[in-house]
Amino acid sequence: MRKDPAVPVTLFFDYNCPFCYVANHRLERLNARYGLDILWRFLETRPEAPGGDPATPDLLKQPALQALLQEEELPWQPPETLPNTRRALLLAQAVLLYRRPRFPAIHRAVFHAVFGEGRDIGDAEVLSALAQEAGVEDLLTTAWQTPEPVEAVLSHVQAAQALGLANVPALVVAERPFQGAVSTALLEQALRQAAQGGA
């Protein structure tokens, strides 16, 4: 029996974005159901704040965000300061480049560390511990001291600019872009249309 090709889906995100936390969870559930061809693209949202930004209560207590978290039953213990994510993004990118099968482990661990445990993923020691748990600690030097991960992350910024995407989360299903934490129902509809050759 011929198997239809997987629908390509791109997720633009940052690890300190609570709505990305939700969007990623939804995408992973859909991937388990449909077997998607996912392209992960990292966008650093606060590069100007090397020590992180104070997490505004207004952002983290938004009724819309709280409703999404409850709907998805996600752990929620956010940090007081939204961490700078450059090291985390470079680590995740290095894993994608050189140890792709381990990417889901480090990817989930970083998101959970931030929003499920309130940990500072801008801290090299925190990331080292997460990398060890995910079995990718040998990639830390590669991630932070070689040019390839940096160049790859910069390419994600260029890709977002080319699509006119300025905020995260953003998804592209086949060639159809979506901004924000799109509902599972809308994503499923887009996936079905893409699988049938529609836009």
Secondary structure as GFF3:
##gff-version 3
##sequence-region A 1 199
A	DSSP	beta_strand	8	13	.	.	.	ID=ss1
A	DSSP	alpha_helix	18	34	.	.	.	ID=ss2
A	DSSP	beta_strand	37	42	.	.	.	ID=ss3
A	DSSP	beta_strand	53	54	.	.	.	ID=ss4
A	DSSP	alpha_helix	57	60	.	.	.	ID=ss5
A	DSSP	alpha_helix	63	72	.	.	.	ID=ss6
A	DSSP	beta_strand	81	82	.	.	.	ID=ss7
A	DSSP	alpha_helix	86	98	.	.	.	ID=ss8
A	DSSP	three_ten_helix	100	102	.	.	.	ID=ss9
A	DSSP	alpha_helix	103	111	.	.	.	ID=ss10
A	DSSP	pi_helix	112	116	.	.	.	ID=ss11
A	DSSP	alpha_helix	124	134	.	.	.	ID=ss12
A	DSSP	three_ten_helix	137	139	.	.	.	ID=ss13
A	DSSP	alpha_helix	140	145	.	.	.	ID=ss14
A	DSSP	alpha_helix	147	163	.	.	.	ID=ss15
A	DSSP	beta_strand	170	173	.	.	.	ID=ss16
A	DSSP	beta_strand	176	179	.	.	.	ID=ss17
A	DSSP	alpha_helix	184	195	.	.	.	ID=ss18
###
